[in-house]
Structures are given as structure tokens and as C-alpha cells.
Amino acid sequence: MRGIFLGIDVGGTHTDGVAVEEGRVLHKVKVPTHADLRECTLDALEELLDGINPRAVRRVVLSTTLVTNAVVQGDLEPTGTLVTAGPGISPRLLALDDRFRVVPGAVDHRGREIVPLDEEAARRLLDELAAAGIRVLAVAGKFSTRNPTHERRLAELAGDRFDFVALGHQLAGTLNFPRRIATAYLAAGAWRLHRTFVASMTDALRRFSVLAPLYLLRADGGTHAARTLANPAETALSGPAASALGTLALDTVAAETVGLDIGGTTTDICLFSAGAPLLEPQGATIGPYLTQIRALFTRSAPAGGDSWVRVEEGEIRVGPRRFGPPAALGGTHPTPTDALVVLGRAVGNRQRALEALAPLANELGTLPEEAARRILQAWAVEIAGAVRRTLDEVNARPVYTLHELLEGHRVRPARILAVGGPARAIAPYVEEAIGLPVTVPNHFDVANAVGAAVARVNAEVHAVADTARGYLSIPEAGVYEEIPASFPLADLQTRATEAVLAAARSKGELDPAAPVDIADVESFNVIEGFATVGRIHRLRAQIRPGILSRVD
């Protein structure tokens, strides 16, 4: 893929942008992030395009905190939720708010209807939600990935009284009813906000004479054409995903590695094993919501360059609170960045930084320069502790890479790769605190934007063939059809490969070098009445998240 790739990552403190052409960074920018994400994104875009022919731009990829902020700040649109149940616990125990409604009707784990949908009750509940002013709707049925009939019928009954209806079976192909409810809920609640943002950004690109398609980075590190993204909640946690992809683009990551993205607000941690980032095994956690959204395994420590520093009981504490920019840049509270400025390792007003650190130095009984060094040591210790906790968490359960489950494998990193604005300055302190070599690559200061720029389109589908029932389902591709009793596993692999390629093409331009992986393959007999009546084949097909090119 030739041409210029633009990548923009909206972080908590700064919005970074890069222009990449054939594996080389042409231009990089950094602007302050503020409350209006659209404006700071446009600021970065305008600076990036300075001196670049906009018609030479091939793609624009945004990593944005839009949905994450909406969840944290309570700005999701009021959403009605309709669910149909099945065997097991009462779905009312899974209610996310007081707009949660249960419609009688159920299918079982093999997709067979065991309770017909109560359409009269459904109409009554839909009327009730519409009368209350609800305009977006989430619909989720237990085992709907095996048979979506009830979900589809509820969407038909909703009609044009609702502006958007999110159907759970279209958003994830695996079984997990509580997570599917939350996933559909977030998809509906963020729909209008996402739609407005995409329309605004698309219009802005055209005003800048950029005709290239707009992509959004998802939590699993894959890109998706913004205009066709059905679930905007997939863009939550895209910042840490951009960091992981930037790490892959800037370094070979051959050995097991800890990736650190040291920012102003947080330090994000990701892990690499078998040459690939680790995945969340069940799905992303977005605020209080456990979802089925595919995501890279990342953890955030509230210890960034702008975190509040103070002395408590004779010990230096870093974070978790942040009171704005460092004192050296006009802020009111001392931060690790102020310590860097005092020691000549960062740009800022040194006199203001000295004044901010003076009270801490007095409490510690030392000079400001020594207090600054001790602050950086304490910051590094905080980061090292977060890394150890992350490793303990991962090693307490099976490890998932983008390609496979590594059963019983323990992650033992041999090195740390640090990116983010303060990475080079803090690297020696982190190396001492954790006892592993720390590498800082080129373009470390805009690694997230690099990751966004070169992230490729990906897709994943889950396929199930039940020969006893004579039914095939590939939920992510909308495939639900009858099959013969003799349907073999090899045919399921073929169908899943076709489906995942089609799904990827629907998201944007597909990297021809990206292979299709077949993973998690299972095949077992169906026993009824002490006799084998068929087989169930299951598998997952994916075009794994990755990069279009290395970046030097």
C-alpha cells in the first residue's frame, strides 16, 4: 500500500500525529488535548498537512477517547434494553439501569426455540420505552448467536420509533449473555455521539482536500472504516492498542517484552509473547461494563508525567490524582515532569519547577535537585510495581496471544520497550527499579500515532456447524443456514475463511499480505438416547491485527 498514512492519537494530555510514507516518518506533531476532541484532532491534522499534498494521503486513522470519555463522564445516550432469556439465572439480575425490559421467549444452547417470542408483550414494552423518550435500543437474546430469530423480530417490531437498534448477535459471535447485553447497550448508547463525530471529521477532511478514507482504531488494534463501524464502543481503549501497534512498528519485539507507554496522565502497560500482543480472553472492560469487545490486554497505572507528587509520612507518593499540567508549564501542583525540568531532562520553566519542588525538598531535608532525583526514583518504582502486578495477573491464568491460547505458559519478559514523551528521560530509573533492560526506540514520543497510522484492517468470525440440527452459524458474517448431516469440518474451515475475508473487506482496504488464521478448532459427537446423532464443529477464523509496515 503506497501513499502517505496519517495517524492521530488523542491522549489524555497530548494529541499526537504522524505522517508516514513507505516506513518513514515525514512529519510529526504534538498538540494539547482539551475537552473538545474534535478541535484537538483538527489541530493535529492541520499541522500534519502543512507541507504535504493532501491528495497524496492514502488513509487517515484516528485513535480517539470519544467513547471512553462518554462512559466515564456518564454521557451515553439513555438507552432502552430488551432481552429474551433462556435456561439459567433470571435476566433481571443482569439489568444495567431502569430501562431494562425482559420479553418472554427463549432458545437453547443449540439455537432451538423452546419458548416462542411473546410479541404482544414486546409491543407493550417497546411502546413504553418510546413514550419515555428513548430513541436508541439494545436487543440481546440468550444464545442468539446460535439463532437470532427473536432479536431480529424485536428489531422489526421496534420499527421506526427508534433511531438505532443494536442487535447483540451482530456484535460478537461467542456465548456470554451478560457481556453481550453490555456490548449492545454501549453500542446503542454511543451511536449518536459517534455518528456526529464521524460526520464532523469526514467533513473536515474534505475541507482540507483530503479524499482518503477515514478509519478508526479499535480496541484490538484493527482499523475499521469510520462510516461502516456498527459498534462505536469498539473504539474504546484504542489508545493502549495504538501503543502496542506502535511498539510493533518501531521494534521487532522478538523476545517476550513489556511495552510501556509513559504519558502525562497514565502509564499504559501491554505484554508481548510469541512475537504478538496478548489479548483479553473474554473481552474489554470499559468503565463498569464487562463486554465482548475484542481487545488487546492492557493495563493502566495512574502514574504519568503530570501526576501529583507529594510527601506522606516521609515517603514520596506519585499519583493517582492529577491537577492539570506541571508547574513548569503553568500548573499548580508538583509533578514528575517538574522533576525532569529541574534536572534538565524536559522542557519547561525551570524556576517554576524549582518553586514547586521546594516544599517537598524541605520536607525531605534536601536540595530541590536531589528531591527531583528521588521523585523520579519513586515514579519508576510505581511503574515497576504496576508491571509486576500485571505480570502476576497474566500468569495466574492461561495466556492468549493474537494467534493462539498458550496453555500453562508463564510470561517472563526479557526486556522493556518504553515509549511516550518522558520515556527516554525516565528509562534509566525504570531499568534500575525493575531490573530489566529498557529500550527506547526512534519516534518514541509519537509511538501511538505511528501505531494508528500503520495499523491494518482485521476481522474475526466464530463458526459453528451442528450436523445433528442441520444448521450452520457464523454470527459476525450474518450467516445462518441449513447444512447436510454429512457436513465436514473442512467445509466449515472453507466457509469461515470466506466469511472472515468478506468481513475484513467490509471494513476497508485489506492488506493482501495478511494471512487467515484458523484457531480454537473443536469437533465432537452429539449424543441423544445413547446414540450418536451428529457432530458439532466449532472454530475461529481471523485476520489478526498487525501493521502494514515497520517504521524507522
N, C-alpha and C positions, 0 to 999 in steps of 0.2 A: 504494500500500500504506500504509494508515493504522495508527496504533498506535505503541507505543514499541519501538524496536530497541535491544537491549543488545549491546554489543561488548566482548569481553575479549581482550587480547593478553598472552601470557606471554612476557616478555622475559628476557634473561639476568640483569638486575639488578632490574628492577621489573615488576610485573604491572599493566597499565593497564586501566581500564574506563570506558565511557561509556554513558549512556542518551541516545538521540537520538529526538526526535519532530518530524516534519514539518520536517526540515532544521535543527533547533535542538538544541543540546546542553543537556539538562536537568540533567545531573549527571555529574561525572567524578571518578574515584578513582585512587589510585596506592598499591600496597602492595608490600612487598619480595617478591621471588621467592626461594623456597628449594627444597630438594630434593624436597619433596612437591608436585608440580604441582597435584594435586587440591586440596590445602588452600589454596594461594595463590590458585587460581582461585575457590574458595568464599569466601575472604576478600574478594576484589574484588566478587563477586556480592552478598554480604550488604551491603556498604557501598553498592553501587549501588541496591539495592532500598529503602534507608532513605528513607522518604517517598514512595515510588512504589507505586501499586496494582499488585500482581503480576498481576492479571487483565487489566491494560491492556497487558502486554507481548506484542508480536506475534511476535517472534523473538529468539533468543539465538544469537550467533555467537562461537565460540571460535577464536582463533589460538594454537596450542599447540606447544611444542617437544618434545612427548612422543616422537615417532618420531626426531627428530633426536638427542635425548639418548640414546635407546636404541642408535642406530647408533654414536655417538661413544664411549659408555661400554661397548660390547660386550654390551648387554643384550637383543639379539634372541634369540628362542627358537631352539634348534637346529632346523634346517630341512633336510629331505631335498629334493634336486633331481633330477628326472627329465627328460631331454631326448631328443628324437629329432632326427636330423641331416638332412643333405641334401647336395647338391653343395657343395664348398668345403673349408675347413680342418676339421681334426678338432675336434669339440665338446669333447673333453677338455682342449683348450687354454684353454677358457673356464670351467673349474671355479672356483667361488668358495670351496669348502672340501672336506674329505674325505668329505662326504656327497653328493657329486655322482655321478650314475649316468647312463650312456648306454644307451638302449634302441634296438636295431636297428629301422629303419623310416624312411621319408623321403617327402616330397612335394616337387615342384619349384616354381619361382617363379610358376607359373600355377595352383598348387593341385592338380596331378595326382599321384596316388600313384605313386611309382616304386620304392619298396621297401615291401612290406607290414609292418605292425607285428608284431614278434615278441612275441606275448602270453605265451609261456612264459617268455622272458627277463624280461619286465616283471613277471610274478608273482613270480619268484625275487628280483628286486631290491626289490620292494615288501615282501616277507617279510623281507628282510634289514634294511631300514630300520625296519620296525615292531618287529622283535626287538631293535634297538638302542635302543628307547625313543623314536623320533622320532614326533611326533604332528601335525606340520604339514608340508605338502608343496607344493613349487613344481613346476609342469609347464610346459615350454616346448618347442615344436617349431619347427624352421626352416620358414619360410613358412606357419606355422599360421594367420596372419591370412587367407590365401587358401583354406585348407582345414583346419578344426580337428578333423577326424575322429580323428586319432591322440591329440591332447590329451584329447578327450572320452572316448575309450576308456580311456585310462590313469586318468582320474578314476573311471570305472566299476570298473576293476579294483582301485583303491585301496579301494573300499568304505567300510565304517565303521571300518576300522582307524586312520583318521586323522581328527582333529577338524576339519581345514580343508585344502582343496586349492585353491591359486591357479593358475588357468589363464592362461597368457600371452596367448592371443588375446583374452581378455575385458578385458585391462588396457590395451591400446594397439593401434591399428589400422594402424600403419605398420611397414615392414620394417626390422628391425635386430635380428638374433638375439642378439648379446651383451647389448644393452641390455634386450631382452625377458626374458632369463634373470635379469638383476639385478633387474628390476622385479617379476617373480613371486617371486623369493627374498625381497625386502623385504616384499612384501605378506603372504607366509606368516609370516615371522619376527616381524612386528609385530602379527599378527592378534589374539592373545590379550591382549596388553598394551592394544591399542586397545579391544577388546571390554569389558574390565574397566573401563577409564577411562570409556567412554561410558555403561555401565550405572550407574556410580557418579554421574556428573554428571547423568544423567537422573533418578535417584532423588533427588538433592539439589534439583534444580529443583522437583520435586513437593513436597518438604518445605517449600520456600519458597512454595508455592502458585502457582508459575509453570507454566501449562499450555501455553505456547508451545513450538513445536518447537525442538529443539537442532540447530544447524548447526555444521559445522567448515569453516574456511577452508582452501583447497588452495593448492598452490604457484603455480598460475596465476592466483590471485586470485578464483576462483569459489568459491561456497559449495555445500555438499552436506549434506543431512540426515544427521546422525550415524548414525542407526540403519540406513541403507541403503548406507553407504560401503563398497565392496568392497575397496578398496586403501588401507589406512591410511597407506601411505608417501606418498600424495598430499598429506598434511598437513605433511610436512617442508618446511622453507623457507617456511612460511606467514607467518612474521614479516616478512621482507622484502616479501612480496606484500601484506601488510596495510599496510605503509608506502607502497607505490606507490598503493594504492587510497585511502589517507588523503590522499595528495598530490592525487589527482584530485578528491576530495570537498571539499578545503579551498581549491583554487585551480583556475583554468581550464586551466592548463598548455597554453596555445595555442602558444607558441614552443617550439623544441627546448630541453629543460630537463634538468638533472641534479638528481635527487632525493637528498638526504642525510638519513638517519635517524641522528642522533648519539645513541647510547645510552651506557650505563655500560660495557658490555663491548666493543662494536664500533661502527664507523660503517658502515652499510649504504648502498650506492650503487645507484640504479636510473636508467634513462635513458628519456626520452620523445621520440618523434619522430612527426610527423604526428598529434599530439594523443593518442598512445597509448603505453603502456609497451612496451619491447622484450621479445621472447620469446627464450628459449634455443632455438636452431634444432633440436636433436635431442632434448633432454630434460634434466632436472635431474641434477646431480651431488650425491649425498648421501653425505658421507663419502668412502670409496673407491669407491663404486658409481656407475657411469655408467648412467643409467636412461632409459626412455622416458616418464617422468612429465612432463607438460606443465608448464612453469614460466616465470615472468617472469624476464627477465635481470637478475640482481642480483649484486653482489659485496660482500664484507665485508672491511673493513680492521680489524686488531686494534688500533685506536686509539680507545678510548672514554674517557668521563669518569673511569672508575675504573682506567685503565691505569697501570702502574707508570712513574714518571718518575725518571730518574737522569741523572748527568753522566758521559759516557765520552769521554776524550781531549779534554776541554774543550767538548764539544758536548752539548746536551740531547737525550736519547732518550725517546721516548714509546712504550710498549708493546714487544713484543706481549704480555708477561705481565701478569697481574692477580692481586693478592694479597688480594682482598676489597674491602670498602668503603673510601672515602677516610679519611685520618686524621681529618679534621674530623667524621666520622660514626662514629668508633670503630675505624678500621682501623689498620694498622701501617706502611703504606708511602705515600710522597707520590704524588699523582695530579693530573691537570689540574683535577679538581673542587676540590682543596685550593687550587690557584692561584686559581680563581674565588672561593672563600670569602675568601681573603686580600684580594682586590680588591673585595669586597662585591657580587659578581655571582651568588652562590649562597648558600643557607642551610646553616649548619653551625657547628661550634665553631671560631671564628677562631684562638683561642690554640693549639689542637691543630694547625691547619693551618700556622700560623707555625712551630711547633716542627718539623713535618715538613719544611718547606721550608728551614729554617735551614742544614742541612748542604749542601744544593745551592747556596744563596746564597753560602756560604763558598767552595765550590769555584769558583764563578763570579766571586768577588770583588765581590759586590754586595749590596744590601739585599734582604730577602725580597720586598718589593713589586715590585722590578724583576725579580727571579728569577721571580716569578709571571707577569709580563707576557711574559717570554721563553719560559716554559713554554707559554703559550697560543699564542704565535707558532710554536713548534716543533710543537705539536699541529696547528695549522692547516696547516703545511707538510706534515705527514704525511698529512693528509686530502687536501690538494691533489695530492700525489704519487699517492695511490690513485685519485683521479678521473682523472688523466692516463693512468695505466696502463689503467684501464677503457676510456677512450675509444680508446686505441691498439688494445686487443684487439678492440673492436667494429668499428672502421674497417678492420681487416685482413681482414674477411670480409663477406659480404652481411648486410644488416640486416633483421631480421624484426620487424614490428610485430604487434599482435594481429590485424590485418586482412590484411596482405599482406607479401610479400617486396619490399624496396626495393633492387633490384639496383644496385650501384655507388654507392649513396648514402653519403655521409660525414656522420656526426653532428657538428654544430658547435653546441654549446649556446650560447644567448644569455644564460642566467641559471641560477642555482642556487636551488632551493627547499629550505630546511632545516627539519627537524622533529626532535623528540626533546627531552628535558629541557634539555640545555645549549644548544640551538640559538640562542636569542636572544643569549646571552652570548658565544658563540664566533663568531657571524656576522661581525662586523667583521674579525676576524682571518682568517677563511676568504676573505672578499672580497679582502683585501689579498694573500693568498698565491696565489690562483688567477686574479685579475684579471677576475672576472665579478661582476655584481651579485648579492647574496644577499637573498632574500625569506624572511621567517619569518611564516607565516600564523597566524590565530587557532587556538587549541587545538593548537598545535604540540607541546605536552607530552604529548598523548594521541592523536597522529595515527594510530598503528597501531590503536588501539581503535576510532577513528572509521572507519577503512577496513574493519575487520571488521564493524562494525555495519551499514554500508550496502552491503556487497558483495552482488551479486546472484547468483542461480543461473545457471550457464552449462553448456554442453556442446559437444562436438566429435565428429564422426564422419568416418571416411575411407571412401569408397565406390569400388568397382572393379567395372566390368561388362566381362566378357570374352565378346564375342558369338561368337567362334570356338569357345570351350569351352562357351558357353551357360550362363554362371554369373555370379551377382551376389553380392558380399560387402560387408557393412557390419559389420565385426567388433564395434565398440563397442555396436551395437544387437542383436547376435546374429542378424543376417540373413545367411543363406546359402541361395540358392535358384536354380532354373533360370530362364533367360530365353530369349526367342526370338532368332534370328540378326539380326532387324531392330531390336533394342532400341536406341533413340536416346539421345544424351547428355541431351536434355531430360527424358526419363523418369528418368534417373539423378539429375538435379538434384531432381526431384519426390520421389523415394524418399528421398534423403538429407535433404531438408528435413523430411519427415515423421519420419524416424528421429531427427534431432537434437532436434526438438521433444519427441518421446516420451522421449528420453534425459534431457532437461532436466527434464521433469515428474516423472520418477522420482527426481530429486534434491531436489525441494522445490517451493515455490511459485514459479512462473515470472513474471518481470516482463513484463507484456503489451506494454511499450514496447520490449523488446529485440528487434532485428531478427535475422533469419537471414542470415549471410554465406555466399556460395558462393565459394571461393577455390581456388587451385592446380589449375585445370582443365586436363586434358590429354586428348587423343583422338588415337590413331594406329592405323595399319593393322597387322594381324598377317600376316606373310608366311611361307608354307610352300611349299617346292618352286617358288619363283619366281612364286607366285600369291598374291593377297590372299584370305585365308580368313575375315576378320572384322576387328573393331576392338576396341581396349581403351580404355574411357573411365575416367578417374580424376578424383576431386575431393575436396575437403574442405569440409564444411559445419560452421558453428559459430554458437553464440550466444556472442558474445565476452564475456569478463569485463568487468565495469563496475560502476557504482554505481547504487543506487536513487534517490539524491537528493544534491544538493550540501548541504554543511553550513556554516552561518555561525557 
